[in-house]
Amino acid sequence: MVEISKRNARTWSRMGIRAIYGQALAGYAAENPNVIAVSADLGRSSGLDRFSKEYPNQFINTGIAEQNMVGVAAGLARSGFDVFASTFAPFASMRASEQVRMNMGYMGEPVKLVALGSGFAMGLLGNSHYGLEDLAVMRAIPGLTIVSPADCAEIYKTLEACIGHRKPVYIRLTGGVNCPIVYEEDYDFQLGKAVWIKPAADITLVSAGTTVGHCRSAADALAGEGFTIGVLNMHTIKPLDKEALAHAAAVSCTLIVVEEHMRTGGLGSAVLEFFAEVGAPRCRIVTYGIPDRYGETGTYPYMLKTSGLDADGIARLIKRETANA
């Protein structure tokens, strides 16, 4: 396992999410010839350019044929390989949804499907490339584990946990270059087990992906104004860590779920479904994400800012919901 340190965390953040995915996978492939990368003609865009050159026998480019990519990956996974198949989020979750449903859901082939550029991360490429509905689609498929790493260090942790894991996984990568740093030292990572960034408090934020870093920054900024805010990294969106959610609901007066996804069908919906099943908690639950519409196009920082999903926007959300409590 690579060392998680302040220095590495800063370097990884500057490189960006997709570059670190490629670097991390190449590192694991060097140690394990069973690791296979499959790409829908996105070698360089997915950070796999180095991988393809250094480990050509462990790399397959299916071309711009995402449905075929999932089928090829499923065959390799059934043969015993640890297969990581990657393409942009809307193409992984929607263009190839039938193949994901049949090969990964129904047949249970242990493909690790990596969704690149989820949320607004594709910036100026616009709504055709934004991954804003992918969780709603993937959560509906039985048998899938869904993971969204909080930062570059957690990408390493996620890939390590998936190697040898003989179940299908959808890995949702959000964020770009200079992504928020959440982890600067090693920590315990387990699929299905959320990680507390800040202990549960009167106000607790629940998030996944790089939004976790923005939530922590908002909590830090408001600490000087007398707010005590918990932050829970729910990196595994399916299955949810129900114990952590129950604890948050027992401690908090307001539980706010923040996500870079449509408000329908994502992490917020999963949290509400959990409490509908076990009984309404005593705390208020607020879900916050992308409104039910397709909006404008802009750079990634601009899209986060206008959607209120950067640290400043989340801080305003906290103040607004506190005033409404």
Stockholm file with secondary structure:
# STOCKHOLM 1.0

chainA/1-325         MVEISKRNARTWSRMGIRAIYGQALAGYAAENPNVIAVSADLGRSSGLDRFSKEYPNQFINTGIAEQNMVGVAAGLARSGFDVFASTFAPFASMRASEQVRMNMGYMGEPVKLVALGSGFAMGLLGNSHYGLEDLAVMRAIPGLTIVSPADCAEIYKTLEACIGHRKPVYIRLTGGVNCPIVYEEDYDFQLGKAVWIKPAADITLVSAGTTVGHCRSAADALAGEGFTIGVLNMHTIKPLDKEALAHAAAVSCTLIVVEEHMRTGGLGSAVLEFFAEVGAPRCRIVTYGIPDRYGETGTYPYMLKTSGLDADGIARLIKRETANA
#=GR chainA/1-325 SS CCCCCHHHHHHHHHHCHHHHHHHHHHHHHHHCTTEEEEESSCTTTTTCHHHHHHCGGGEEECCSCHHHHHHHHHHHHHTTCEEEEEEEHHIIIIITHHHIIIIIIISCCCCEEEEETBBTTTGGGCTTTCBSSHHHHHHTSTTCEEECCSSHHHHHHHHHHHTTCCSCEEEECCCCTTCCCCCSSCCCCBTTBCEEEECCCSEEEEECTTHHHHHHHHHHHHHTTTCCEEEEECCEEESCCHHHHHHHHHHCSEEEEEEEEESSSSHHHHHHHHHHHHCCCSSEEEEEEECSSCCCCCCHHHHHHHTTCSHHHHHHHHHHHHHHC
#=GC SS_cons         CCCCCHHHHHHHHHHCHHHHHHHHHHHHHHHCTTEEEEESSCTTTTTCHHHHHHCGGGEEECCSCHHHHHHHHHHHHHTTCEEEEEEEHHIIIIITHHHIIIIIIISCCCCEEEEETBBTTTGGGCTTTCBSSHHHHHHTSTTCEEECCSSHHHHHHHHHHHTTCCSCEEEECCCCTTCCCCCSSCCCCBTTBCEEEECCCSEEEEECTTHHHHHHHHHHHHHTTTCCEEEEECCEEESCCHHHHHHHHHHCSEEEEEEEEESSSSHHHHHHHHHHHHCCCSSEEEEEEECSSCCCCCCHHHHHHHTTCSHHHHHHHHHHHHHHC
//
